[in-house]
Every structure is written in structure tokens, then in C-alpha cells.
Amino acid sequence: MKLVFMGTPEFSVPVLQALALRHQVLAVYTQPPRPAGRGKAERPGAVHQAALGLGLPVRHPTSLKGAEAQAEFAALGADVAVVVAYGLILPQAVLDAPRHGCLNIHASLLPRWRGAAPIHRAIMAGDAETGVCIMQMEAGLDTGPVLLREATPIGTAETTADLHDRLSAMGARLILQALDRLPDLHPEPQPAEGVTYAAKIDKAEARVDFTRHAAEVDRLIRGLSPFPGAWVSVAGERVKLLRSRLCPGSGVPGQVLGGFTIACGTDAIEVLEAQREGKRPMPAAEVLKGLTLPDRL
């Protein structure tokens, strides 16, 4: 098929690579380069770089609301557009331009976790499973009918980074199936019951509150790993906690019980991986070689 690909972050790259092997990618739409690094030089995003490596034409408009941008999109004459974590709102004129419309790869079991951060929110909420939906896009936020879906359990030790990689690969596989079967698929409207919204992660959520149940603290740590990273303050330094597990133990919330085991409101957690400011992520035992924890965090 002749298609347009629309995506920006690393999550979208395996999908683009899979599509480029099987279909004709007319153009890749992605977010404009952003300032990054110490020098704040503009750096293209993951999809932009991947597209250039594949020799595909790249477009990065700041908006698709203007008539000129919409005409340029329509002039491509695409059979379908595949959208995954693009980051711009698609006006109705763009949604209607491809012959088969725009298909979105969404990393949740819709209608649960519509919105910006479905992977983070599923882990933080303690969901037993999540998955990927291939959705026919419409004007509402992730409200369109679903063409294909596949569920997967969320492991008790999984972080957002772990689940991100699994769901990205699943999305690449499912969109190929959807395109192969497109004429025979019947869009299934989303039920009105069970709708939840995965709000964008607010950095204010990231400071660990050890008065909460250990299971909640563990889910926060895993759900915010690697970004923005749940954190604690140690002698004025912000230390990110990246992996953890539940463990026996009790004490005053925040009390360090030995090693990197910390008492919570109920039970305790053991930090398995952490990251000090300006350093790489390391196993907790390595972090503790250069960091003395107080009696209570």
C-alpha cells in the first residue's frame, strides 16, 4: 500500500521500520527538531533519524491546521496514514484525505487509558494486563472504532521502559496484520463503559511518598522508570529510583531498614536500581558505594 507514516519518539521507530519493508512509505511526518544537550542545538527526534536512515522523505510541520499543509498532505495520494505517538492534532481534512483514512496504534486496551501516557498509567494503577489497539482515527481523543486488539500481561517487575519495548514490537506486528486484512476488518465501536484517561505525567507526581502502601510505591517507581523517574532527596541530591520490588519489613514510613530497603506506610520496598544526578543508572549496591543514606528518607 501507499502510506504516510506519522510518529515522533522511539516507540514509533520499530513500526516505521516494519512498514518500510512491506509497503511504500510516501512521506514521514514527525515533530520538528528540538533543542537538546548542553549546547541546546536542534536535534531531530528518533523517527526523523530513522526515516533519514531509510532514505524516506521527512516533513515536520509545526501544525496541520493550515490549508497549505493540508493540501500538501492530500496531494500525496496515500491509501492510508499510520499514526503512532505523533504529537500533533490531526484536523478532519487530514483524517479524511487517505483513501482508507488514518489508523492509530495505541498502547492500551481501549477505552481504558485514552490519552498521552497509557503505559505509565497502566503500571501505576496496578493493571494486570494492557495491550495494543489498532484504531480508526476520528476527531475525538482516542475515541475511534477498533480494528484489531491484542492483550498482554504486565509483569510484576516490569518498568515502563520494559513494557514500552514489548508494546512497540506488538504494535509493529499488529499494524502489518491490519493492513493485510484491511478490506475484511470490521471496526468495533468502543463501549461507553470503562473509559479512563491517561493524563500526561506531571513531574510533581514523581517525588516518592513513603506513607503510601508499598505496592503503590513500587508501582510508582516502575511506572515512572526511566522518565521522569520517581525520586527521593538525599543530602539535597535528587536520586532517581528506577527498579524496585516488594519485600518484608516495617518501620516508620521512609525509614531505611538496611541497604536500600525502605519502610512504607504498609510493608516495605527494596530499591534494585537507581541513578544519581549526572550519573548513569546503576544497581542499588553500586549506588550505595558512593552514597550514604540517612536513617529516614
N, C-alpha and C positions, 0 to 999 in steps of 0.2 A: 504494500500500500504506500501511497504518497502521504507522508505525515509531517506535521510540525511538532517539535518537542519543546516543552516549556517547563523549566526547572532551574534550580539555583544551587542548593547545597550538596554535600557529599552523598546524602541519602538518594539523590536523583541520579547519580552517575551510573550505577550498575544498570538502571533502566535504560538510559540513553545508549550505553554500550550494547545491550541486548537488542534494542530496536535497530541500531545501525547495522547489525549483522543480518537482519531478516527483511528490513523494509527500506524504502527510500526516504531519508530524512531531508526534507526540503530546506529547513532552517531550524536553528536552535534559538529560542527566546530565553533570556536569562536576566537576572538583575544586573545593573551596571556595576563596574568595578568599584570597590570601596577602599578608602584609606585603611592601611593595616601596617603593623610593625612599628618599630621605634621611629622610623623616618616618615611614617604616615603616607607612604607612597601608595598610589592606587593599585590595588591587586585584584585581578579577575577571580571570580568565585570558582568553585570546584567544577561545576557544569561547563562554565566558559572554557576553562583549561582543557577539560576532557574533549569538548567539541573541537577545539583547535587541533588537538592531537589526532582526532579522527578526520580532520580535513573538512569539517562541516561549517557552513556559513553561520555566523553568530549575529544576533540582533539583541540589543539591550536598551530598549526604550525605557524612559522613566515613568511612562504612563501609556495605557492603551485607550484612553478616553477620547483622544482627538480623532477627527475624521481622517486625517492623513495616515496615522498609524493603523487605523482600522482598514483603510483601503489597501495599504501595503500588505497587511496580513491576508486579506481576502484574495489579493492578486496571486498569492502562492498557489491557489487552486488545490488545497490539501483535501485528501479523503477524510482525514481525521486529525485532531490535535490530541496529543497525550500530555497531560499536565501532572506534575508531581512536585510539590513543595516549591512552587514558582515564586509566590510572594507578591504578585500584583493581582488586583481585582480584574476579572475579565468582563467587559461590558457585553450586553446582549448581542451586539453586532459581531463581536468576536466569537461568542459561543455558537452563533448561527452560521458562521462562514464555512467551516469544513462540511463536506457532504454528509458525514456521519456525526457531526458535532464534536464536542470536546469530552474526552474521557479523563477522569481524575483517578489517580492511585492514592488512596487514603489509608493511613496506618492505624486503623481501628476497625471494630465491628460495628459499623453504623447501624442505628443512630447514636450509639454510645461514643462519646468523645469526638464530637464535631469540633473543628477549630484548630488552633495553632500548635498545640503541644500534646497530641494524643498519646505518644509513647511515655513521656514523663508522667502524665496524669494517670495512666493505667497502672503503672508501678506504684506511684504514690498512694493510690486508692486501694491497693491490695487486690486488684482484679486477678482472678485465677487464669484468665485467658485474654488474648487480644487477637489481632489478625490484620488482614488487608482486604479492602473492598475496591473493586473497580466500579466507578460511579459515573453515570451520565451527568455532566455538569449542567446546572441551571443557575439562575440568578442568586438564589439563597445560599447561605453558608453551609456547604456540605449537605444540602438537603435533597439532592437529586436521586433518582432511582438507581438501584444497584444491579449491575450486570453479572458480576461474579464476586464471591467472597470465600475466604479460607481462614479458619481459626487455628491458633497455636497456643499451647500452654505458656504461661510466664513462669520461668524457673524461680525458685525461692532465693537464688543467689544472683539473679540477673540484674545488671545495671541497664540504664537507658542506652549506653553505648553498645552493650551486647545485643539487646533487643532491636535496636536501630539496624544493625548489620543483618540480622536474620530477616526482619521485615522488608528491608530493601531488596534482598535477594528474592524473597517471596513475591514482592510487587513486580519485579522484572519477569518472573516466570508467569505470573497471572496475566499481565498485560499482553504477553505473546499469545497466550491461550485465548484471551478475549478478542484480539484482532483476527485470529484464525477462525473463530466461531461467530464473528460479529453478526452476520445475517440471520443466524439461528438463535441468538440470545434474546431473552425477553426481559426488559427492565422491570425490576421489582420495586414498587414504591416503598419508601422507608415507613415503618409504623410510627404512629404518633406517640406511642408509649416508649419509655426508656431513653428519651433524648437527654444527653448530657453534653456540656461544653468544656472543651479542654482549653481553658484560658492560657494565654501566653505566660510563661514563667516570670514572676516578679522576683527580682533579686532580694527583696525584703523577706521572701519565704525561706531563704537559704540558710539563715542562721539556725543552728540546731537548738531546740528547746528540749532539754533532758527531763523536764517534768512530764513529758508525754510518755505513753506506753512504749516499751522498747520496740514493739513491732512497727509502730508508727515512725519512730526514729530511724529504724533500719530501712523502711520503705522510702523515707525522705532522702537518706544518703544514697541509696541505689538509684532512686528516680532522678536525682539531680546530678548524677555522675555520667559524663565528666563535666558538663556545663549546665548551670553556672557553678555547680559544686556546693554541697552543703558544707558549712564551715563552723569552726569554733575559734575563739581568740585565746592565744597562748602568749602571755607576756607582751601583749599588744600586736602580735603577729597573727594574721589570718591564716589558719591551716585548714585546707580542704580535706574532707573525709570522703573517700571515693568508693570504698567497698567495706562491707560490714556483715556481721551475722549475729543472730540472737544467741545469748549464752546465759547460763545460770548466774545469779548474783543479785545482791540487793544492797541498798545504801541510800544515802541522801542523793536526790537527783543531781547528776553531774559529778558525783564522787568518782575519782579514779580508783578502781579496785585492784589495780596491778596491771603492768604492761599498758595496753591501750584498751582495756576493758572499763566501761563506764556505766555506772548505775543510772537507771532511768526512773520515771515515775512508777513503773511496774517492770520488774526484771532488769536485764542489762543487755548491752551490746558490746561486741568486740570489733574494733576497727581493724580491718585487714590491709587496707591501702590508703595512703594519704599523700598530700602534696603541700610542701611548704612554699611560701612566697618566693617566686623567682627560681624554683627548682622543679625537676620533673617528678611525676608520680612515682612513689616508691612503696615497697611493702612496709607495713607499720613498724616491723622490727628495725628496718634501716632508718626510718624517720626518727625513731626513739634514740638512736645512737648519737644524734646531734641536737636532740630536743628534750628538755626536761618538762614533763607535765606537772602542773600544780596538783594539789590534793583534790581540787574540785574545779571542773570546767563550767 
